[in-house]
Each structure stands twice: as structure tokens, then as C-alpha cells.
Amino acid sequence: MGEQEAAPLLSLSGIGKTFRNGTRALDGVDLDVAEGAFVSLLGPSGCGKSTLLRIIAGLTDPNSGIVRGREALSGQIGFVFQEPTLMPWATVRDNVYLPLRIHDAGRAEVAERITATLEALGLQGFEHAYPRELSGGMRMRVSIARALVTSPRLLLLDEPFAALDEITRFRLNEDLLWLWQQHRWTVIFVTHSVFESVFLANRVVVMSPRPGRVAADFPIGLPYPRIASLRTAPEYTALCRAVSGSLAEAMA
């Protein structure tokens, strides 16, 4: 089935959020996300993208609206923040072990899983390094590994590559897509980059400035795997123009 035909893994209806200082972050957000989809939430800074992601994760509650499907995902949601948020006193391996340890998994029983996850993220040979010894891109790889080691059904990423240089960002985009193709988790990826959103996703949801609403919803029909040469392909640039135009309209 195509994404529009599949039963949604997650369904948001009428989501609104107003903070105590009176700031309306979100207003009437409706969003269905199908199992196995890669959805990019695209919008300007301050449009409520990160707030919506935190509501999906159950880290904060909406003032109005309903999130359906989250209860069935209990313990199966991975979250990657914009900053790696690693424990500076722990090695790479121990940082990745943390979410398993919280669930009382013995170190020996999950050793192979941790090793496989580290290898999938290109972290072999860095298992005993500390965060201060790693580049920004490597720290982000550790943060992603920590989210993936629990085998989540839903992976939430909040602008994880925004602070990285372009070369590192492009490489991590490609590595993330390769992993998604292998495992087919459902992904919701927050970004303010049109080019990143179109390269990664099979669906781009454009959000309006605060209070955030869904302004447009673009299916991205580009085939996978998506490799570096796609970035100069006419069909990619045409989709980027279309999404960029929609974003400009939403911000007008």
C-alpha cells in the first residue's frame, strides 16, 4: 500500500499548545504518519516543529487535541536531539548502553547489540573514546546509535545535523537513509532546510510560522536509494523549488 492508503501508525488531531507565558506554539495541527514513512517537518525557526516532536514523544502535553497511537508505541520511540547530550564522563560504548541499562538489561546480554549498532554508525574503533575526543559529527553518530540501540518503531530527530558543516551533514544524511532502508522504522525528521527535507523524506510537511499549522503536504516520489548525485538532478531541484515556494507562501 502507498503511504496515503496505509493505516496510520500515529495520528494527531487538532493539536494546540500555548505556553505559560502566553506564546501560542501550535494551533490545530492535524497529521497522520504511516508505518515505515520518512516524514520531514519543515518550517522556519520558532514555528513549533520541536514542540510538536516533543508532544509526539510524550515529553510535553498539548493544551488541545488528541495524539492517537502513542500508547501502542510505549518504549518504542527513539529521540535524537539537536545537541548530542552525551554523558561526558562515559565512553562511547557506555553512552550507547545507557537506555538499555535504564531498562535493567545486563551489559553482557546486550553486548552484541551494542557492537552491531556502533558498527552500523561507523563507530567501530571509537568504543572507548570519550565525547570530548570526538568531532561534532562523531558525537552525533553516538547520539543516533543511542536512540537506535533499543530498536525503536518510531525515530524522532530534532534538527540533528543543523550545527554540522555541509560535508559532514551530507554524509550523515546518506548514512541515515541507508540505515532507514535496512530497518524501515518510521521517521519524523525536523529541519529548516528545504534541500535536506527533500533529499531525505518521502513526504515533506511544511509548517507555517507561529502558531504552527500544517501549511502544505508534499509527497516526494524520488526513488531510493538516494545518493550524492541526486543533489544536482533536475527532478530533485524541481521539487526543492516547489517546496521552497510553498514555504515562502506560508511565511508571507
Summary of the structure (lengths in Angstrom):
residues: 252
radius of gyration: 18.1
end to end distance: 36.0
largest distance: 55.8
contacts: 788
relative contact order: 0.18
helix: 38%
strand: 23%
